[in-house]
């Protein structure tokens, strides 16, 4: 173990650490098309931003259920109560991407403090991290529910920094979402973009200094970039 590192590494959870595509069979059963998963998750993210800008606030699980109802209505699908329950519950039982444990271990062994910051509500987040077998990796876990504003609004990043007793400049946000990276950087954090399949950096925003296809490569770049205290 090396000395303490300058930045605290903050991880997004859904899609960044956990594989949302594990829900595809549930969408194939409910809608007859596993590709509806992507439409649904994009709708969840859209309306999390809508409630941040316009209100009223609802937690990520409630928005997830509402988005399912919207898509079912728009597609003329009679969504069964069982299918709805299984999809919503499935978000709490996602597996970690295969590169995640290695990347987190590399960072911990290099002396970094690791935390999470997610749009998921606290109870859901704890179940997600626990089910994925990652609870031992993180010093603390933070939810946007504490400030009732979803990322990429600045308040969640500032809240995490305050709780950790540092400024936002001491945080590096790691996410597979361009909007999360942009929000973190606009709030004063450094960022690293996990370019998982189908993901791309937003070209009109500031580019993060670290971009890599998986968490193993992200970890190596962070270790090389974020030096220990002098």
N, C-alpha and C positions, 0 to 999 in steps of 0.2 A: 504494500500500500504506500503510495506516495503522499506528500503533504496535501493539505486542503487546496482545492482549486478555486480560482477566482469566481467563476460563474456557477450559479445553481442551475441545473438542467431541468426544465419543466416540460413534461410530456402531455400532449393530447392523448386521448384514449381511443375513441372510436375511429376505426380505419388506420390510425397511426400505429397503435399497439395491437389492437384486436381486429380480427378478420370478419368484417361484416358480411362477406360473401357466404359465410356459413349459413346464412338465412335463406339462400336461394331455394333449397327444396321446399321450404315453407311457403314461399311466394309461388312456386310452381304449383303447389297443391291448392292454394287459395285463389289464384288468379289464372292458372293455366299457362303462366309465362314467368320464368324465373327472372327475366329482365325487368320486371316491375319493381324488383328490389331497388334498383338504381333510381327509378322515378320516385319511389317512396322516400328514400333517404334524402334525395335532393329536396323534396317537399318539406320534410322535417326541418332541414337546415334553413330553407327559405322562411318558414313560419316562425322559427326561433328568432330570426332577424326581424320579422314583422312585429312580433310581440315586444321585442326590445325597443323598436322605434315607435310603435303605436299603442302597444298594450292591447288587452290586459295580459299580465304575466301568467304563464302556466309552465310547469316543469317539463323537462325533455320527454319524459315518459308519456305525459298527457298529450303533448304535441304529436308524439309518435302515433298514438291511437287515433287522434283526430285526423292526421294525414292519411292513415289507412282508410278511414271512413270517406274522406274526400275522394281518394283514388277509386274506391269501390263504386261510389256514386257516379263519378265521371266515366267509368268504364261499364257501367250498368251491371256490375257484379254483385250478387247477393253474398256478402261476406259473412260467413258463419261466426257465431260467438267464439267457437272453439279455435278457428283459424286466427281470429283477431287476437285472442288471448295468447296463443302459441307464438305469434310473431312478436308481440310486445314483450313477452317473457323471454323470448329467444335473445333479445338484446342484452340480457343479463347473463347469458351463458355462452358468449362468444369465445372462441379459442384465440390465443395469441398467434400472430404471424411467426413463422419458424425462425426468423432472424432476431426476434425481440430479446429473448433471454440472453443470447450471446452479446448483443449490443449493450444491454443494461449491465451485464456482468463486467464487461470491459470498462465501462465508465466508473462503476463502483470501485473496481480494483485500482483505477487511476486516481481515486481520491475525490470524485465528484459527489456532491449532494444531489439526489434525484427526488423529484416530486411530480405529481400529476395535476393537471388543470383541465377539467372536462365540462362539457355542456350537460352531462348526465347529472341527475339529482344525487345527493349523497348516498342514500340507501342503494340505489341502482349501481352507483360507482363502486361501492364497497363489494357488492356481489360480483360485478364484472372483474375487478382486479383479483378477488379471491378465487373465482372460478377458473380464471386463466393461470393461476398459480404464480402470480407476480407480487403478492402482498409483501414479501420479504425484500423487494427491490427498492421500495420507496420510503423515504423519511416521513413524508406527509402526503395527503391527497386533498385537493381542493375542488370544489364545485362552484359553478357560476350561480347556483341557487342562493349562495350567501349574499350576493349583491343584486339578484333578480334581474340580471342583464346578461344575455348570452354573448359569448365571443362571436365576432371580433370587436365588440364594444371595448373601450379601454378599461372599464372598471374591473373586469375579472383579472386582468394582468396586474393592475395596480393593487388589487386586493391580495393576490398571492405574494407580491413583493412586500407589502405591509406586514402580512402574517409571518413572513420569514425574516423580517427586520432588516430589509435591504431596499435599495432603489431598484426600479425596473431595469436599469442598466446592468445590474448584477444577475439578471436572468437571461437564459437562452431558451426560447421556446422551440420545441421539436414537434413538427406536425406534418401530416400528409395532405394538408389542405392549404391552398394558396391564401384563402381568406384569413385563416388563423395566423399564418406567418405574417401577412400584411398587418393584421390587427396588432400583433405583438410588437412588430417593429415600429408602428406608429405610436405605440404606447411607451417606446423607449427601450424595449428589449432587443437583444440579439436573437437570431432565429436560425434554424436549420430546417430545410425542406426535404422530406422523405418522398422521393419521386416514385411512388409505387405505380404499378400499371394503371394507365388512364389518368394519372395526375400530372399537372403542369403548373409551373409558376405563373402568376398573373403578370403579364408583360408591361402593364402600366404602373406598377408599383415598384418600390425599391427591391432589389434582388438580395436575398440572404447570402451571406458569405459562404455558407455550407449547403451544398445540394448533393444528394447521393441516392441511389436506388433502394437502399434498405438500411436497417438500423445498425448492422455490423459496420458498414462503410461510413455511416454518419458518426458512429462512435469513434472510429479511427481518426476522422477529420477533427472532431471536437478535441480529442486528446492532443492532437498536434497543434491546435489553434489556441485553445484556452489555457494559458500558462498558469502554473501555481503562483501563489503570492510570493513576492520577493522578500 
